[in-house]
């Protein structure tokens, strides 16, 4: 979902606009600009290198990952950000965006033109006449319809990207429930034009909510739809056809993916990079890979990797505020699959908001970000949902948690959590032993354990007994399965989200979102989310007010504790002639346009 999105593609579908990223966290020294914090280490976003360009260039892109690449290159099925990074720069490029990452209307230069008629409640998608799949076939209206059919397919019961956002399309709910054989509101006007009819048109549509911004091949979709539990979708998932500048040609055991130039790309005369090789790079090997010139571009570098390569002579470090928040979440309910909604239960172990806030005041968030993350991350304000990258959504009055042990203790006393047996740990309101089980993920970073230990020690200081689930950090797969599955043995969990330019929090905090992992919703937040999506919020001033109110109310309810906002750190080899992160984020610059000045990466 900059990003057609910054981090994963520009504006992909609403749910596609996010990816589950769990992390440890930490930064250096935070500075303040008004009430908005910022990292103490700041970077340039543009680099230009001189030299003559070589022909038939082969770009090498590093994908930082402790695990093998998953190889799920389907924008509706994928779960890992690493897969998205590959799709973003090869296939996912369909609509133009404006400066706030919203769909730009009536742009004739994009692969597909978007037009919204708010009065008629219709969106019209018009494909370029010369838009073709890499096999030479035309991309048609049937492909658009097939992709929407896949998103709403009633047999695809594990689709975490489907949400009520799509049910503003006429007939989508009935189709998804198996009550209709097609989606009434998706109408083929001609071979290159589709009209989507909505029951209601909301501002979030412009950021991709309830609107798909990348399409799949009809034939591959139909094959995959035969049986989602078998290998029917193998080609769609691992070798999907592409109308972008590249198609995925070869995968090697989760280690690398080779993307070749789409010979039928409509803008092929501007493609300077003929092939892109994406290589999985483990965090422990990243510094040596960079210094050896084995990659030309690698993003999302951790503070420790950055420290190891920041003085290298064979490349440049770029960076900018990331669309990311890490957090400590509280389990406050479950997701009812039958009803398709979040069911919040405030009678549980963490149901008292004073208890949750005490967890927040017990921790020195600034120090964690200062010391562990070396000045590259910084403490969020408010809910943490709105990092300052998208100005339209920033809350200038947002507050952040600061360590205040006495305040934490006072809140616990007021809520009835007291140490009744003198062991230094508080019992519950009934005088019973109280232990909280904390799920932290092993991301492969050396700071994962240190961060977990810091939290547990801080919470113990105010009398809260917290232990790691199973006594250890969990593997990414185990964490995902158990946290998403509402494992009752988990009370607290550490997670993170990449927002990918879509500031609407509904897809993470909404009452029907499977990605609402704390499983918290209340009447106030539900009303706030409705206001964000109301017709009044097509006005920028109104939507900013709505974002700010949600930010304050979510922070007050405290379903999670914001841990870090981040800096996205990118390293670029000296042989890359020029790159501008700001243009890259909005697809105004793409990998295929880059020029290389030598046949091989420059070594340190």
MOGI-V273833 format. One line per field, one symbol per residue. phi: phi as a letter, one per 30 degrees, with the letter a starting at -180 (. if undefined). A space follows every 10 residues. Layout:
# MOGI-V273833
phi: ???
This chain:
# MOGI-V273833
phi: ..cgaddbbd bddedddabd bcadalbdcd cbbiccdbdd ccbdcbbbcd kddcchdbdc cdcdadcddd iccbdccdbc deddeddecb cdabcdbcdc icecdhcddd ebccbccddd hbcccbdddc dbdddjdddb eddddddddd eceddddcdd ddbdedddde iddddddicb dacedccdda dcbbccccda ccededcjdi bdcbbcdedd ddddddaddc cecedddcbd dbcddbbdca bbhicabccc dddcddcddc dccdbbccbd bdedcedddd ddidbcaach ddeddeddbd cdccabccaa eccabcaccc dblacddddi adcdbdddec dddddddded ddccdddedd ddchicbadd chdidbdddc ddcdcdcdcb dbdaeddddd dddddjcbdc cicicdcddc icebbccccc cddjddcedd dddddddddd dcjccbbdei iadcdeddee dddddheddc cbbcbabcch icdddedccd dcddddddhb abdddddddd decddeddde ddddededde eddddddhdb cdcbcbcdcb cbdddddaab eddddcidbb edddcccadb dddd
